[in-house]
């Protein structure tokens, strides 16, 4: 007596039941490996892009700091020059010689 319905005894798996993740990965091994590799490449590309923009930001910051340094150095030199000029107006010259000694220590 054979049953006419599709039972568990005939070895046919129902088509509506989903496969587990690992079973699906093993069944489609080539596609899974390709997907895994492409995901890795995408993540590495995103990391590289982030580092590129970080480097660009650091270069801009370095340029800005260099300009600020140059500006401060110029201001300091102008102040030194003006102080020495004012000190040279003194008749004894003691103040000017003291300033020259102080400024010489910083070079």
C-alpha positions as CSV (number, residue, x, y, z in Angstrom):
1,X,0.0,0.0,0.0
2,X,1.7,3.1,-1.2
3,X,0.4,6.4,0.1
4,X,-0.4,9.0,-2.5
5,X,0.6,12.1,-0.4
6,X,4.1,13.4,-0.1
7,X,5.3,12.0,3.3
8,X,8.6,12.1,5.1
9,X,9.4,8.5,4.0
10,X,10.1,9.2,0.4
11,X,13.3,11.2,0.9
12,X,12.1,14.4,-0.8
13,X,12.6,17.6,1.1
14,X,9.7,20.2,1.0
15,X,10.7,23.1,-1.2
16,X,9.3,25.8,1.0
17,X,11.6,25.1,4.0
18,X,14.6,27.5,3.9
19,X,18.2,26.1,4.2
20,X,20.3,27.1,7.1
21,X,23.0,29.7,6.5
22,X,25.9,27.3,6.6
23,X,24.1,24.7,4.4
24,X,23.3,27.5,1.9
25,X,26.9,28.7,2.0
26,X,28.1,25.2,1.4
27,X,25.6,24.6,-1.4
28,X,26.7,27.8,-3.2
29,X,30.3,27.9,-2.1
30,X,31.7,29.8,-5.1
31,X,29.1,32.6,-4.8
32,X,29.7,32.8,-1.1
33,X,33.4,33.1,-1.4
34,X,33.1,35.7,-4.1
35,X,30.6,37.7,-1.9
36,X,32.9,37.4,1.1
37,X,35.9,38.6,-0.9
38,X,34.1,41.5,-2.5
39,X,32.8,42.6,1.0
40,X,36.3,42.5,2.3
41,X,37.5,44.6,-0.7
42,X,34.7,47.1,-0.1
43,X,35.6,47.5,3.6
44,X,39.3,47.9,2.8
45,X,38.4,50.5,0.1
46,X,36.2,52.5,2.6
47,X,39.1,52.4,5.2
48,X,41.5,53.6,2.5
49,X,39.2,56.4,1.5
50,X,38.8,57.5,5.2
51,X,42.6,57.5,5.6
52,X,43.0,59.6,2.4
53,X,40.7,62.3,3.7
54,X,42.3,62.2,7.1
55,X,45.7,62.8,5.4
56,X,44.3,65.6,3.4
57,X,42.8,67.2,6.6
58,X,46.2,66.9,8.4
59,X,48.0,68.5,5.4
60,X,45.6,71.4,5.5
61,X,46.1,71.8,9.3
62,X,49.9,71.6,8.9
63,X,49.8,74.3,6.2
64,X,47.7,76.5,8.4
65,X,50.0,76.0,11.4
66,X,53.0,76.8,9.2
67,X,51.4,80.1,8.1
68,X,50.6,81.0,11.7
69,X,54.2,80.2,12.8
70,X,55.6,82.4,10.0
71,X,53.2,85.2,11.0
72,X,54.2,85.0,14.7
73,X,57.9,84.9,13.8
74,X,57.5,88.0,11.6
75,X,55.7,89.8,14.4
76,X,58.4,88.8,16.9
77,X,61.1,90.1,14.6
78,X,59.2,93.4,14.1
79,X,58.9,93.8,17.9
80,X,62.6,93.1,18.4
81,X,63.6,95.6,15.7
82,X,61.3,98.3,17.2
83,X,62.6,97.7,20.7
84,X,66.2,97.9,19.5
85,X,65.4,101.1,17.6
86,X,63.8,102.7,20.6
87,X,66.7,101.6,22.8
88,X,69.2,103.1,20.4
89,X,67.6,106.5,21.1
90,X,68.8,106.3,24.7
91,X,72.0,108.4,25.2
92,X,73.9,105.9,27.4
93,X,73.3,102.8,25.2
94,X,73.1,100.5,28.2
95,X,69.5,99.5,27.4
96,X,70.3,98.7,23.8
97,X,73.3,96.6,24.7
98,X,71.2,94.7,27.2
99,X,68.5,94.1,24.6
100,X,71.1,92.9,22.1
101,X,72.4,90.4,24.6
102,X,68.9,89.1,25.4
103,X,68.0,88.8,21.8
104,X,71.3,87.0,20.9
105,X,70.5,84.3,23.5
106,X,67.3,83.3,21.6
107,X,69.0,82.8,18.2
